[in-house]
Amino acid sequence: MRLPSVPEDHDDDFEEDDGAAEVGDGKYIFTNSVGEVKSYLDLSVPTLMGMLKNTAVEVVEKEHELKASSYQKILHEAAAEHKDKRYVINTANLFSQALTKIAKEDPESLPIIAKVTKDLLYLFHDLPTEVEDKKDTKKIIEEAIEEKEEAAVEITRKRKQEKRAAKIAACAADAEKSSVARGKRTKSRTDEK
């Protein structure tokens, strides 16, 4: 049975699918290690089996890490490293206790507190650090521009000196030729007399 042909005037609602997965296409979408958006459904079963094995190993590793970790251990290590920052360690301890309470009583709120905490850390730490880094980079670039401009001025100065020296040498050579020519003329005149 033959399929009907597609009319030449394209329907405005029709969008050509280029096969590339896009974020928001569903639960089977992921971003691979090189940052490409992919779909699990586009992969072969052997590839998916390999990914499943790797992910199962990662789950076990993370579960062990979770069991071995505690906020007390983290705070103890921080206190040992920063003995002069007692107030900071105590504040982190209070925050950790509040997080423990939220995790037990209202675990659905943990994503909210995580986002707020990340945003606050960005505001008070990461953003000012980025600003300082950008200022340092800006200063280095300005210094590089200044050095390049100074080098260009120096090169121009040397070229002018070389041109001036060449002109002086050319004038001296012309003067020498001229005096030689005058000398010959003078000699030829004296010879005629």
CORGIRA-V774863 format. One record per backbone hydrogen bond with DSSP energy under -1.0 kcal/mol. CO is the residue of the C=O (numbers start at 0). NH is the residue of the N-H. E is the energy in kcal/mol with one decimal. If there is no record, write none. Layout:
BEGIN
co->{CO	CO}
nh->{NH	NH}
e->{E	E}
END
This chain:
BEGIN
co->{10	21	25	27	29	31	35	37	38	39	43	44	45	46	47	48	49	50	51	52	53	54	55	56	57	58	59	60	61	62	63	64	69	70	71	72	73	74	75	76	77	81	84	85	86	87	88	89	90	91	92	93	94	95	96	97	98	99	100	101	105	106	108	109	110	111	112	113	114	115	116	117	118	119	120	120	121	124	125	126	127	128	129	130	131	132	133	134	135	136	137	138	139	140	141	142	143	144	145	146	147	148	149	150	151	152	153	154	155	156	157	158	159	160	161	162	163	164	165	166	167	168	169	170	171	172	173	174	175	176	177	178	179	180	181	182	183	184	185	186	187	188}
nh->{13	24	28	39	37	34	31	29	41	42	47	48	49	50	51	52	53	54	55	56	57	58	59	60	61	62	63	64	65	66	67	68	73	74	75	76	77	78	79	80	81	84	88	89	90	91	92	93	94	95	96	97	98	99	100	101	102	103	104	105	108	109	112	113	114	115	116	117	118	119	120	121	122	123	124	125	126	128	129	130	131	132	133	134	135	136	137	138	139	140	141	142	143	144	145	146	147	148	149	150	151	152	153	154	155	156	157	158	159	160	161	162	163	164	165	166	167	168	169	170	171	172	173	174	175	176	177	178	179	180	181	182	183	184	185	186	187	188	189	190	191	192}
e->{-1.1	-1.9	-1.4	-3.2	-3.5	-2.0	-2.8	-2.7	-1.4	-1.4	-2.4	-2.6	-2.1	-2.3	-2.6	-2.3	-2.3	-2.5	-2.4	-2.1	-2.0	-2.3	-2.0	-2.4	-2.6	-2.5	-2.2	-2.3	-2.6	-2.2	-2.2	-1.0	-2.0	-2.7	-2.7	-2.4	-2.2	-2.8	-2.1	-1.8	-2.5	-1.7	-2.0	-2.8	-2.3	-2.4	-2.2	-2.4	-2.4	-2.5	-2.4	-2.2	-2.4	-2.3	-2.1	-2.5	-2.8	-1.7	-2.9	-2.8	-2.2	-1.3	-2.3	-2.7	-2.3	-2.7	-2.6	-2.6	-2.7	-2.6	-2.8	-2.4	-2.3	-2.9	-2.5	-1.7	-3.7	-2.1	-2.7	-2.6	-2.4	-2.6	-2.7	-2.5	-2.6	-2.5	-2.8	-2.5	-2.4	-2.6	-2.6	-2.4	-2.4	-2.6	-2.5	-2.6	-2.7	-2.9	-2.6	-2.6	-2.5	-2.5	-2.5	-2.6	-2.6	-2.7	-2.6	-2.5	-2.4	-2.4	-2.7	-2.8	-2.9	-3.1	-2.5	-2.7	-2.8	-2.7	-2.6	-2.9	-2.7	-2.6	-2.9	-3.0	-2.4	-2.7	-3.1	-3.0	-2.5	-3.0	-2.8	-2.9	-2.4	-2.3	-3.7	-2.9	-3.2	-2.3	-2.4	-2.4	-1.5	-1.3}
END
